[in-house]
Amino acid sequence: MWIYEQPWSSIIKIVVVLIITYVLIKIFSKIFNKSMQRHIKRGNARISTLMALLRSAVVYIIAFIGGMVILQTVGVSVAPILASAGIVSIAVGFGAQSLIKDIISGFFILFENCYAVGDYIQVGSISGFCEELGLRTTKLRDWGGELHVIPNGQVAQLTNFSRGNLNTNVDIPV
């Protein structure tokens, strides 16, 4: 067992890996947050939304790699874990088809720039301002203050009232 062989060196390695992982996550989060603030100031909500998604992916990847290094330090073989993760992901993919549909739809909504945070949109019979746009869901706030969470896979018909030329009719009695 690793505890009786070199307990202090393994504990020190684990602590160092945890510290490095924490520092890397903080550095990348700060870089992405500064970049997002710069794009928000310029009014580019699409890029700031994509940056938030990229930041989440980078944080998950760093945490996963840190976890694998810790497991390897403890003496757990990482190769079977990675191989079984591939098989499990295929099984989960078949079981979570609606989740995958939501994520793929969300990716194409972002990629095609259908709408962005702050746009006034209508999805089916629900209309409101887009408060949050993620890969899986879209959150709309209507005029009554209610928050509607819509899975992106259910966005079949979309109207964006914030794009293009708008007309306003004003009746002024003379």
N, C-alpha and C positions, 0 to 999 in steps of 0.2 A: 504494500500500500504506500501511497505517496506521502502520507502523514509521517510514517516512521523513517522514511528515507531522508528527506530534506524538507522538513516542515516550514522552516523560516524562508528558505529561498523560494519555495512555491508560493507562499503567502505574499512575499514581496513582489514576485512576478505578477500575481493577480492584482495586487494593489496598483502596480505600475500600469498594467493594461487598463484598469478601470479609470485611472487618472488620465491616461492618454486618450481613451475613448471620450471621456467627459470633455476634455479640452478641445478635441477635434469637433465634437458636436457643437460646442459653444462658438468656436471660430467660424464654422460653416454657417451656423444660424445667424451670427452677426453679419457676415458677408451678405447672405441672402436678404436679411432684413433691411440693410442699408440700400441694397439694390432695389428692393421692392418699394421703399420709401421714395427713392429717386424717380421710379416709374410712376408712382401714384401722384407725385407732384406734377409730373408732366401730363397727367391725365390718361395714361396708358394702363387701363385696368386689366386688359387681356394679358399683358406681359407680367404684371404683378401677380395675377392668379396663377399663371404657369410657374412663376418663380416660387410661389408658396408650395405648389405640388412637388416641384423639384427639390425644395428644401426638405420636405417630408421624406421623399425617397432617399436622399443622401443621409439623413439622420438614421433611417431604418437600416441602411446598408452598413453604416459605421457601427451601429449597435450590434448587428448580426455578426460582423467580422470580429468585434471585441468579444462577443459571447463565444464564438468558435475558438478564439485564441485562449480564452480562459478554460474552456473544456479541454483543450489539448494540453494545457499546463497541468490540469488536475490529473490527466492520464486517460481521459476518455478519447477513444478513436473517433475522429471527425468524419472520416470517409463514409462509414455506414449511415451516419446522420444525414449527410448531404445526398446520398443515394436514395434513402427512404424519403427525404423531403421531395425529391422529384416524383416519386411514385404517389406520395400523398397529395401532391399538388394536382396531379391528373385526376385522382379520385374526387378531390374537393371541387375541381373544375366541372366535373359532371354533376355534382350535387348542388353547386352554386351557380347555375346557369343565369339566373336573374341578376345576381351580383355582378357577374362578368358582363352581362348585357348592359347594366347600368354604367360600369366603368368604361366600356368601349364607347357607349353613347356619349358619356361625359368627355372622353378624350376628343371625339369628333366635334362636339359642341365647342370645346376650347380651340381646337385646331382650325375649325372653319369660322371662328369668331362670330357665332350666331348671336350671342349676347354677352354682356359683361356685368360685373358688379356695378350697381347703380342704375342700370337700364330699367325702364318700365316695360314689362313684358306680360303676355297672356299665354298661358299654357293650358289648352283645353278651355275649361270654364273658369279657371283661377287666374286672376291678374294681380299684379303688384310690382313693387320694386325688388330687384334681385339684390338680396343682402349678402348671399354667399353662394359661390359657384365652385363645386368640388368635382372630383371625378365620379363620385357615386350619386350625389344629390344636389339639387338646387333649392335654395331657401328664398321664398318670396314673402314680402310683408305687404299686405293689402292696406287699403285706406282706413279700415277699422282697427288696424294695429295687430291683426292676427298674423301669425307666422305659419306659412304653408311649406312643408318639406316634400319635395317632389323627386322621386327617383328618376334619374336621367334616362333610364330605359323606357319610361312612360311618356317622354316628351315626343308626342307624335305630331301635334299641330302647335306651331309657335308663331306668335305675333310679337314683333319688337316695335314698340311705339317710340323708342328713343332714337331710331335711325332714320335718316332721310329727311325730306321736306315734310313739314306738318302744316296743316291748314287750321285756321281758327275762325269761327264765325262769331261776330260781335254785332248784336242788334242795338243800334242807338236811335232812340226815338227823337224825331226832329219836330 
